[in-house]
Amino acid sequence: MPLERAQKSELRDKVSLANKSNVDEVAAMVMEARSTLAEDDKDYERLSGWLSDLEVIKGGKVVGRFGDTA
């Protein structure tokens, strides 16, 4: 079952505002939400991408900036 719109929106906002000081907390929230989804769910794939973005942030880089990879 896909995530509710409000939950997805809240997580998206937290991911977009994540920084090195809160990246682990945000990643934990995303992983918790992803654990409720089937692997073939489109939201599972979306949250997996967000986790990849958070790993970039954790590494001290900026997602989407030239030279930094997501």
Sequence and secondary structure as in RCSB ss.txt:
>XXXX:A:sequence
MPLERAQKSELRDKVSLANKSNVDEVAAMVMEARSTLAEDDKDYERLSGWLSDLEVIKGGKVVGRFGDTA
>XXXX:A:secstr
    HHHHHHHHHHHHT  TTTHHHHHHHHHHHHTTS TTSHHHHHHHHHHHHHHHHHTT  TTSTT   
